[in-house]
């Protein structure tokens, strides 16, 4: 079962990378239509999520996948708002929320601190 999980993780991460790099091509290959307009940044966020899912499903702590997702989406949404000229009323609150969640996920949990103390 572990090898199936690793295979699924690699496949999802690869699909996510393809969505980040060439969202219109992936749209054309999967759906028969190129992505345009607002569908492109939405597809890229989906790509980020698939990469994070792949990382979370890889053997190891799933928190790392959520950390990667939160940090990358925060950076991408901020980029869209600053350089892309795209933004709705919830763009900056979403950036702030992902920044807060990323900071919380980056902090070691109390149980991890205790485990390190006992190992020393």
Order of alpha helices (4+ residues) and beta strands (2+ residues): alpha-alpha-alpha-alpha-alpha-alpha
